[in-house]
Amino acid sequence: MSVLWTVKVVGLGAVALTLSLELLGRLFGRLKHRKTLNEVLFFPSEVACVEHFFTPTATHSCFCSLPHGVETSFYRLLRHILSASSSLDLCVFSFSNADLRRAVLLLHSKGVAVRVVSDKDYSAITGSQIGVLRKAGICVRCDVGSVHMHHKFAVVDGRRLITGSLNWTLTAVLNNMENILITEEPDLVQPFVKEFHRLWVLNDPAQYYQNQ
Amino acid sequence: MSVLWTVKVVGLGAVALTLSLELLGRLFGRLKHRKTLNEVLFFPSEVACVEHFFTPTATHSCFCSLPHGVETSFYRLLRHILSASSSLDLCVFSFSNADLRRAVLLLHSKGVAVRVVSDKDYSAITGSQIGVLRKAGICVRCDVGSVHMHHKFAVVDGRRLITGSLNWTLTAVLNNMENILITEEPDLVQPFVKEFHRLWVLNDPAQYYQNQ
């Protein structure tokens, strides 16, 4: 009788131990799985070919003189932007970079909902790509109220924030000391989602002319 | 005998249960306790009196015409900067805001180790506070290599990152649409700590003149 009870107790202990380990394993596994995307990029970026983002066959057939297959800061920035599958909300002071314009047009052509808020003065300067986006049918709204709409952020699919000091210009990418921070931390992303919505509504031309 | 064993098993089960609950409680408590600081501020900021940051007695005795006791974006930004107890590493393109200059000088006077990296061209323009910081004995290094040292970030005590689109100017604070993101997420803070160190060493005047 005593031996049988010992076996039962040991068995019970073994079951309790394995259950506890399994529970802890699942808990940590879930925490590990939920590791939030956080990345920082610094500029100026090295120069490298990014043609394969726009012409998939170029991966093996581009013969331009730039280095190929190098994961520069600009390469990673483009990859984050092009990861959009449903929406891209872009709020940028100055936008003159041709590769970034190509990325936005590519997303638009794939059916991704693109919305752009920009600065009135800077959207009219020589080299600005804002006019090209408008001609392609992308909805752009310009801030007319503040001295400058100085933001430089994008929200991808409502959950990935791309923000920093970097304007979407060639000088910023290739010459300046700049930073870009990419995060999916909801406490950081959600305020930018709300701010984009606020600026989008605030700069609705219908709304604006109504208030004149 | 059988009754005694039953008591032992039930007792063992109770002990296992309470231990498991305690373990889970501690685990969740620690996770809750470790909730990382993440905050986003948008500008332009409302105008309010911030005199109490610099003259503690002003909390009850300031009679200026500005609203008092309002937690504006600028108020919160100042509070984050003034939370520094050991170091402030500042890397900012344009610095002309008098209240931010007062905050940096206050930290310096309290013995906080302040280091500043700024843009060569913008540190020489009218209204720049960089000269005032230098006169007070704060070590400032100017970037001479890139087209623009366009960063606008600060690291407080090596663990709190303040970064965004906002230059440290009056126009940025009171007129522009701007953002500031404050985080203690190590994955985001550490790259900026390293970048500051890199820029600090890179722009060491001794190093610079050696390379001429």
Interface residues (C-beta under 8 A of the other chain):
Chain A: M1 S2 W5 K8 V9 L12 G13 A16 S20 L27 N38 E39 V40 F42 P44 F93 D143 S146 V147 H148 M149 H150 H151 K152 F153 T163 G164 S165 L166 T171 A172 N175 N176 M177 E178 N179 L181 T183 E185 D187 L188 P191 F192 E195 L199
Chain B: M1 S2 W5 K8 V9 L12 G13 A16 S20 L27 N38 E39 V40 F42 P44 F93 D143 S146 V147 H148 M149 H150 H151 K152 F153 T163 G164 S165 L166 T171 A172 N175 N176 M177 E178 N179 L181 T183 E185 D187 L188 P191 F192 E195 L199
